[in-house]
Structure formats: C-alpha cells, structure tokens
Amino acid sequence: MLWCGNVTETVTGKGKLYLATVEDLFSRRLLGYAMSEDHDAARECKDNGSGP
C-alpha cells in the first residue's frame, strides 16, 4: 500500500480555499479529503480520520 497526499489552492470570489486529498496509488482510490479556508486542510484530513 502506498499513499500520496496533495494540497491544492483554489481562488474563489470569496477568497482562497484549500483542498487536501489522500489517495491510494495502487488502487487509485480516494481515501480522504478536507477543505479549509486556511492552509491547515492537510492537518484536518489527518485529524478527522479520513487520511493516513
């Protein structure tokens, strides 16, 4: 099992949003995600149990 994480910044009309994702590279399955107005989305993805 090999997991990969990514944080993407998206600019909206109301400001920036950050999307953090965790994916299993072998099955290409999305394991978890989190969205935040702060750059802490990656931490939230781990804290809520949806990530590694």
Secondary structure, 3 states (H helix, E strand, C coil): CCEEEEEEEEEECCEEEEEEEEEECCCCEEEEEEEECCCCHHHHHHHCCCCC
